[in-house]
Amino acid sequence: SSPHSPPPHPSPPFPPPSSSTCTMSVLLALFTFLAFTSADAKPNAGLKTWGRFSKLPYPGDKAFLYDTFPKDFIWAVGTAAYQVEGAFEKDGKGLSIWDTFTRGGNRMATGDVGSDSYHNIHADIRAIRQLGVSHYRFSLSWSRIFPNGTRGSYNEIGTNYYRTLIKRLKEIRVQPVVTLYHWDLPDHLQQTLGGWSNPGIVGIFKDYADFCFQTFGDDVKYWITIDNPFVVARHGYGTGVVAPGIKNDPDLPFRVGHNLLKAHAAVWHLYDRHYRPRQQGKLSMALASHWIKPSRTRLESLRECQCSLDHVLGWFARPLFTDGDYPTCMKTRLGSRLPSFTQEEREQVRGTADFFALSHGAALSFQLINDSLKFRQQEDLDLRMLLYWVNAEYNKPPIFVVQSGWYVLGNTKTEDPKHMYYLKRFIAEALKSIVIDGVNVIGYTAWSLIDGFEWHREYGIRRGLYYVDFNTPDMKREPKTSATFYRNVIQRNGFPELPENRPAQGIFPCDFAWGVSANSIQVETTPSQFADPSVYLWNISNNGELMRLEGFSAPPLRRTAHCADYATIRQQVNEIRQVGVNHFHFSLNWSALVPTGDVAHPNTTLLGYYRCFTRQLLQANVTPVVTLWHHTLQRSSLPASLDTANKWETPEAFADYARLCYRELGAHVKMWITLNEPNDEIVSYQEGHQMLRAHALAWHAYDDEFRHAQGGQVSLALHMDWVEPAFSFSREDVEPAKRVLDFRVGWFAEPIFGSGDYPLGMRSWLRQLNSLDLPVFNEEDRQLVKGTYDFFAISHFSTKLVTHAKEDSYTYIAMLEVQHMIDTTWIMSPRPVVPWGLRKALNWVKEHYCDVPVYVMANGVQEDPARFKDSLRVYYLYNYINEALKAYTLDGVNLKGYFAYALSDQRDPGFGLYGHVHEEVIIKASLSNYRNIIQHNGFPIEGGVPQQCPSMPQPCLGCHELAQPFSHHSCTYYKKRDYKVPE
């Protein structure tokens, strides 16, 4: 979870980046940013955005940034009048275009009552105070103040509603951010003038604004003239999706947009001349935008992306922030369809915004309801890149995010994990924009305060931080989990770095097992040396090459095959040695070793190959860790005779197979895994029960018959990805997380390492479901299984969030009544990269089974096999090992070893430290970095006393052992780390 990238090899993996290094990296990023930003932004200056972000260090730049916002940062929440106020005809209010629009066509619902904020100021104020925001953005209902749109129809009662709201906000020390127009035009103006299509509305809007400045301006420091003019123009007067629902003139939206800009400019100049000197407020227009990424890395695609943003955001932003005119791309493509500004109008419009008010969020395609403005590029959610683009394109304006958030479906109540994690993502992106990119983001507004009428989606979605029960007379408000999250972020002013977020410094003990794992090894049953019968001539006088003589063959060799005859063994062992590990974990193939299922008739050739391989590992000072049976999704890996409908029905057969392996390979193998990852979801409880018995029988076979002579250890390895409550502050999610761990890990762990029975939580849950699927241990089996371990081995790759809340678009496990989901700020590949999950998993083992020795038997990440500079794997290994160090040094976990997964893409595609191109083996960057960590035995403190460990014997790859016959397996022993290994 550290936001810092690990140093490249050969630099030592210490010290971990400190706060000063973090500051330096920020300054460096800021310097780079300033170097590319001119004093006056040139047209299309934002075009560099895509190139800049494609060059930022991956995945370090994607890692979560723990930091805080500036002290004066604005934390806000917002609403819109028509969505929440209700009381559509009460106290003299006139009809708006939305009151009319919702009664026409195929509309099913209205905002007549909405969230009834008109009668619930006290409830809204209580919610605002609970959040702890500094600002509240709301809009004035024009037709509540001027029922027919003009001053002559002034309504005192409606005006007093806003006076009261502002007064109550001031009492709780929350500043109002007031929007003059949020889509609800007085219907009278639409019917008599044609609404925003008539240039005459500019003066009417200016007069309405003048009244608002006079009436409320002494208490308002931030004004928004018009919200999202793009939607007003394009979807109100073009597609007809929103009010007033006009859609017969394709050029009308551009004339409407022209009038909106002129109306805004007129109001800005009015405020600037007559009100700003006394009221000292700021005024802008809220502009909403999507983000878009190129479908190809060509310049034409980037230009199309730029043009897409110009048609949505630039349509209004360029006139306001640059030169008073429309973007060149719009003018080129639309020609005479786009109105023209006179020189005087340009001067009138240009510069009429005191800050950049940016809306971003809820639905990807709310701006782009169809694909016409994507220009064959791809829409994307990336607030950080959008902020950078605005900063570059419009000469570094102060940016106030005046609307941001996500939504959930209308049947979701107070638990809204999707909303919460998108909120976290957007806030985190705003933080990076400030800290790393140097963008002047001055505030963030979560949208919205309460559930309400969601425009053309009516009540089909909810966007509130507070749940509104529309079926109660008082429209009861309840805080959602997203509200709790937002309050916590505001209280901490961001995401301050906690001690557990910082990289650890320290080292592992001298006898720590550094390993690499592979699902299997390459097997070559025919010796590759002395097997070629051809006869060759040595062309010594020319190029020294050997020339094969056609038609001649040598007589067959009458010699016993030797281990040295197998080039694959030498190659694989050499690759393992280059990683720098002292342990190698791989699996045997049961079905190939005992194809008939009868251990009396094993595959002696394959057995001999495994014997040679383990012997050669020992010659290289690498301890073999051997799995007897490895679970694979597609194949059972059981001998054909045992691969029946009732798999594992004869666990004694596995014990016999284990005895064969112990007897034939035990001289070389001192660490055994009976079953690797048997706790798979597709394994039935009955099958799992027999697998537990099979493991126990195999363990007892070693303990009774082989341990005394061989001195090894035996256990099983469980798959243990971490499970984190989606709402860590909610007990209702802590219980589901415990339940999942019981069913996924405790299922096999508790009978062996604990009570000798399945977890109590597992049994009670299934009993509650009236399920009889879980077998019962008789006393004999309980005694057989309990305590059959020498260490606790886990395979850990990733972390999932679980919640008891049920929400569409996520995986819901009905039997466990839990929903799996992810944090949208996590790095994905394709599973989430969550380093701290390993530390939590290791602590779970310690909490449940005390001081049991623990090995991380497999830990790795999938990455494109063609990416030899595998920066994600470098980052992954560095940070996961660092979390393992924290578990060892800070938490007291009895961690004995760590194994990276996997050795090679050839055997484990996408996970390898080695890559392959045709016949060539490629050493990836991750291998060098992992070796570097191993050489330093962790992350030593810079300037600290070096660790003194006893020196190990140097490997002797050419020793006489290589010459021993293939069938020979007698040994002389010496002591090494309490294990007996062959000389």
C-alpha positions, -999 to +999 in steps of 0.1 A: +000+000+000+030+023+000+027+050-027+064+048-034+080+028-062+108+005-051+143+014-061+157-004-092+185-029-090+214-027-081+205-001-055+199-017-021+162-019-012+167+007+016+160+031+030+123+032+024+112+065+010+108+090+038+086+121+040+116+142+027+119+119-003+082+122-008+085+160-007+114+158-032+093+137-056+065+161-053+088+191-061+102+171-090+068+165-104+059+201-099+091+213-116+082+190-146+047+204-146+059+240-146+084+233-174+056+223-197+033+251-188+037+285-204+027+317-188-002+321-212-019+289-223-018+284-260-047+268-279-048+230-274-023+233-246-042+204-229-031+181-258+000+172-238-021+156-210-024+122-225+014+120-233+023+132-198+002+106-180+014+078-203+050+085-192+044+086-154+060+057-136+038+027-135+025+014-111+040+038-086+019+066-099-013+045-096-006+036-060-027+053-033-013+086-021-015+091+017-015+128+022-037+157+032-053+186+014-043+223+019-055+238+052-080+261+035-095+234+012-132+237+007-152+206+016-187+209+003-219+189-005-247+200-028-282+197-041-304+212-069-337+229-061-360+209-084-345+176-072-351+181-035-374+210-027-408+197-036-437+220-027-440+227-065-471+249-061-469+260-025-467+295-012-471+312-045-444+293-064-449+293-102-445+263-125-410+255-139-402+238-172-396+206-151-431+208-136-445+209-171-420+184-186-427+157-161-464+158-170-459+152-207-449+123-229-439+090-213-428+105-179-437+083-150-427+105-120-424+141-110-404+162-085-436+176-071-426+164-036-390+153-042-372+151-009-395+178+005-366+200+016-390+230+015-406+217+047-375+200+061-348+227+064-341+214+099-334+179+086-311+191+058-292+213+082-288+185+107-274+163+079-250+191+067-238+196+102-232+159+107-210+157+076-188+185+089-186+203+055-174+239+052-197+248+023-232+238+010-240+243-026-277+247-034-297+263-062-325+289-061-358+280-077-362+310-101-400+304-102-403+303-064-388+338-063-403+352-095-433+329-104-435+341-140-398+348-143-398+385-139-395+409-110-431+420-113-442+386-100-420+387-069-430+362-042-419+371-007-427+338+009-406+319-015-377+343-010-379+339+028-374+302+024-339+309+011-333+336+036-340+311+063-318+284+048-289+308+045-294+320+081-294+284+094-263+276+074-245+306+089-256+294+124-237+261+119-208+280+102-213+266+068-208+289+038-235+289+011-225+283-026-255+295-045-265+285-080-288+309-097-300+285-124-300+247-121-322+238-151-356+248-137-365+278-159-399+295-151-423+278-175-439+312-183-406+323-199-405+291-220-441+295-232-439+332-240-403+337-252-391+302-261-369+301-231-331+301-236-336+301-274-346+338-273-318+364-269-342+385-249-338+362-219-303+376-213-317+408-198-344+389-178-318+366-163-296+396-154-325+412-136-332+380-116-295+378-107-295+414-096-324+407-072-305+377-058-273+396-053-292+424-035-312+400-013-287+373-004-253+386-015-240+398+018-240+362+030-228+345-001-191+344-013-195+318-041-220+322-069-227+298-098-247+315-125-257+285-146-252+248-140-240+226-168-250+247-198-240+218-221-269+197-208-293+227-208-285+234-245-278+200-260-302+179-241-329+205-232-331+220-267-315+193-289-321+157-278-351+165-257-339+142-229-344+169-203-367+199-199-380+216-219-377+185-241-373+203-275-358+182-303-367+193-338-340+218-347-304+204-347-289+239-347-310+252-318-286+239-291-258+262-304-280+293-304-291+284-269-255+279-258-247+313-273-275+329-252-264+311-220-228+325-224-241+360-230-264+358-200-237+345-178-213+373-189-240+400-183-245+387-148-207+385-141-202+422-152-232+432-131-217+416-100-182+428-108-193+464-111-220+468-085-216+441-058-181+427-057-165+459-041-188+454-011-197+418-010-162+404-020-177+373-036-166+352-066-187+341-095-184+314-122-204+291-145-205+253-136-191+234-165-195+196-167-173+172-186-165+137-194-129+124-198-119+106-229-089+085-239-075+076-273-084+043-289-050+043-305-017+060-297-017+081-328-017+119-329-049+118-349-066+100-320-053+125-295-066+153-316-100+136-317-099+134-279-091+170-277-119+178-301-144+157-280-135+178-249-138+210-269-173+201-280-185+195-244-163+215-220-145+238-244-177+250-259-182+272-228-148+271-211-128+286-240-150+317-244-149+323-206-112+315-199-093+320-231-103+344-259-140+349-259-146+326-288-155+290-295-128+263-300-113+260-334-124+224-337-160+233-331-159+261-357-142+239-383-167+210-379-199+230-374-192+260-397-222+283-400-243+262-377-223+277-348-232+314-340-204+340-342-194+365-315-187+400-325-154+415-313-174+434-287-192+403-275-159+384-273-145+411-250-178+410-230-176+372-225-138+367-221-125+365-185-159+363-169-151+336-144-133+340-111-126+303-107-132+272-128-163+254-115-161+218-127-187+191-125-177+155-129-193+123-122-222+102-120-229+084-153-202+080-179-225+090-207-246+117-191-229+143-212-225+120-242-259+102-244-249+090-278-215+084-294-215+113-317-191+135-297-167+107-289-152+108-324-144+070-322-125+074-289-132+059-255-150+076-226-133+071-193-136+081-156-104+100-147-109+132-126-072+136-122-064+138-159-094+161-165-082+184-138-047+185-154-062+191-188-083+221-175-052+234-158-031+232-189-058+243-214-070+273-194-038+287-179-039+273-144-072+287-130-082+279-094-105+248-099-135+242-076-150+208-082-186+218-076-202+184-083-187+149-081-198+115-071-215+083-082-249+067-079-266+035-068-298+019-080-330+031-064-335+000-043-303+006-024-308+019+011-282+030+036-254+007+025-239+021-007-204+006-011-202+014-048-210+051-042-185+052-013-156+037-032-161+059-062-163+089-039-130+077-024-115+074-059-125+109-070-113+125-038-080+106-041-076+118-077-082+154-066-055+150-039-029+136-065-038+165-088-028+189-060+002+172-045+018+155-076+005+175-106+006+210-090-030+218-101-047+245-080-078+226-069-095+247-042-125+226-032-145+194-037-183+190-036-197+155-030-230+151-048-255+150-034-266+156+002-298+136+000-316+113-025-340+131-048-356+133-082-328+124-106-340+143-137-346+120-167-338+089-145-365+100-120-362+079-089-344+050-106-311+059-091-300+075-058-271+099-055-275+111-019-251+107+010-283+105+030-310+080+023-345+095+019-375+073+027-399+087+002-427+067+018-426+085+051-446+117+057-415+136+069-392+121+042-369+106+069-332+111+062-306+085+073-269+087+067-255+061+043-221+045+047-208+070+021-218+098+044-198+083+073-168+079+049-170+115+037-173+128+072-141+108+082-122+122+051-132+158+060-122+153+097-088+141+086-086+166+057-078+138+033-058+106+039-030+113+063-002+087+063-005+063+092+025+043+106+011+012+090+012+029+056+049+036+057+075+012+043+092-008+071+130-010+076+145-041+089+158-076+081+147-112+084+166-137+104+196-155+090+178-188+085+149-172+066+138-192+037+138-172+005+122-192-023+105-192-056+076-214-065+065-231-097+034-252-103+055-278-120+089-283-135+099-292-171+103-330-174+126-346-199+124-384-197+149-390-225+185-378-218+195-349-240+232-359-239+247-390-256+214-396-273+224-384-308+236-414-330+249-391-358+286-389-367+303-355-371+335-341-387+352-312-370+359-285-396+390-272-377+406-254-406+377-232-414+351-221-390+354-248-364+319-260-369+308-297-367+295-312-399+272-341-398+280-370-420+250-382-439+243-419-439+265-427-409+255-435-374+274-444-343+267-477-324+244-473-294+262-464-262+263-491-236+263-469-205+239-461-177+221-428-180+235-402-155+218-371-140+242-350-160+227-363-192+196-341-186+201-306-200+167-295-187+177-302-151+209-281-154+190-253-171+162-251-146+185-254-116+207-227-130+177-204-135+167-210-099+202-202-086+203-169-105+172-157-085+194-160-054+169-181-034+178-209-010+145-228-015+125-240-045+089-252-044+074-273-071+048-300-075+050-336-085+026-351-109+007-379-091-012-391-122+021-394-141+041-409-113+016-436-105-005-438-137-023-469-127-030-457-091-010-487-078+022-476-061+037-510-067+040-500-104+053-464-104+069-446-134+105-453-124+118-431-152+099-401-140+107-409-104+144-410-113+141-377-130+126-361-099+154-377-078+180-362-101+163-328-100+161-326-062+197-339-059+209-312-083+190-285-064+209-295-032+242-294-051+233-257-058+225-251-021+188-248-029+164-267-006+137-285-025+101-280-012+079-306-028+042-308-032+026-342-036-007-330-051-014-296-066-050-285-072-057-274-108-090-260-119-094-280-151-078-313-141-080-333-109-044-345-113-055-378-098-045-411-114-072-422-138-082-452-117-089-428-087-105-400-108-141-411-102-173-392-095-165-395-057-130-381-058-108-388-028-131-415-017-100-436-009-076-413+010-054-444+018-043-444-018-029-409-013-010-421+018+005-449-002+016-425-029+031-402-002+051-432+012+065-439-023+076-403-026+091-401+009+109-434+004+123-425-031+129-387-026+131-382+011+168-383+012+168-350-007+135-335+003+131-321+038+100-300+033+068-316+020+035-302+011+008-329+010-020-309-007-015-275-023-045-252-022-072-279-016-096-252-002-111-243-036-147-231-039-155-259-064-145-286-039-175-301-022-176-304+016-176-342+013-146-342-010-128-318+013-135-341+043-118-369+025-089-347+015-084-338+051-082-375+060-058-380+030-035-353+043-036-366+078-028-402+067+001-389+046+014-368+076+012-397+100+030-419+075+059-395+075+058-390+112+057-427+120+079-442+093+103-415+079+108-385+102+133-402+125+156-411+096+150-382+073+144-353+097+120-334+074+087-315+079+053-320+064+022-298+061-003-286+036-006-252+018-039-233+019-050-206-005-055-175+016-064-143-002-074-117+024-110-107+030-116-071+042-149-056+054-161-031+028-171-009+056-144-013+082-163+010+105-194-012+104-198-044+125-223-055+100-195-061+075-169-074+100-191-105+106-194-113+068-157-110+064-151-135+093-177-158+078-159-159+044-126-166+061-142-194+081-156-210+049-125-204+027-096-209+052-109-222+085-126-250+066-092-268+063-072-249+089-094-254+120-095-293+118-057-295+115-043-265+134-072-259+158-099-278+174-100-309+152-134-299+138-148-273+114-151-237+126-180-230+149-191-201+127-191-224+096-212-250+114-237-226+129-242-207+096-249-239+077-272-251+105-291-218+102-295-226+065-308-261+074-279-275+055-265-310+062-237-308+037-209-304+061-197-339+074-193-346+110-159-358+124-162-389+144-137-391+173-113-413+154-111-389+125-108-359+148-078-375+164-065-385+130-066-350+116-059-327+145-023-316+148-011-330+115+012-301+107+048-289+111+042-254+098+014-233+083+018-226+046-003-201+026-006-190-010-016-153-011-021-132-041-048-105-035-075-091-013-113-088-017-138-066+000-170-081+013-202-066+025-236-079+035-252-052+014-265-064-020-259-042-050-261-049-087-230-051-108-211-070-081-207-107-073-232-118-047-227-152-029-262-161-019-252-190+004-229-168+025-251-137+020-221-116+011-211-095-018-176-094-032-163-061-045-131-040-049-118-006-039-117+014-071-084+030-059-066-003-060-042-012-088-056-040-109-038-068-128-063-084-132-067-091-095-063-062-071-028-054-058-032-048-021+001-054-002-013-048+033-037-078+027-007-101+032+001-086+066-035-090+077-036-126+065-004-135+084-018-118+115-050-139+111-029-170+113-011-158+144-043-148+161-060-181+155-030-205+158-006-186+181+031-191+173+028-216+145+057-213+120+043-197+088+056-198+052+042-177+024+045-205-001+034-185-032+029-148-037+029-131-071+011-110-097+000-116-133+015-092-158+017-092-196+044-119-204+058-096-231+066-069-205+101-078-195+106-045-177+078-058-154+074-027-132+042-040-117+058-072-105+088-052-092+064-030-072+043-060-061+072-080-047+088-050-030+057-040-012+043-074-004+077-085+011+078-052+030+043-060+045+056-095+054+085-078+072+060-057+092+042-089+102+075-104+114+091-074+131+062-054+143+034-080+148+055-109+160+043-134+134+066-165+134+073-160+097+099-185+085+099-180+047+087-162+016+083-177-019+078-156-049+054-170-075+065-180-102+098-190-117+090-188-154+063-178-178+069-211-196+053-231-168+032-204-152+022-179-179+021-143-169+036-149-134+072-156-142+104-139-131+117-153-164+102-146-198+106-165-230+108-154-266+110-184-289+139-204-274+155-175-256+151-171-218+147-134-207+156-122-172+129-098-162+135-067-140+116-083-112+141-111-109+170-086-103+150-067-078+139-098-059+175-110-058+186-076-045+161-079-016+173-115-008+209-104-009+201-078+018+178-102+036+151-076+036+153-038+039+183-029+062+184+005+079+208+027+060+240+031+081+229+003+105+252-025+117+254-051+089+238-084+097+263-112+104+252-146+092+272-178+090+285-183+054+270-210+034+289-236+013+294-225-023+275-245-049+295-271-068+276-277-100+304-298-116+310-321-087+311-359-088+274-362-080+266-353-115+284-383-127+265-407-106+242-431-124+206-422-129+193-451-107+217-445-078+204-426-048+226-435-019+241-405+000+265-393+026+250-367+050+261-335+067+242-310+088+227-279+072+201-258+090+190-288+110+182-307+079+201-337+066+210-332+030+232-351+006+267-341+001 
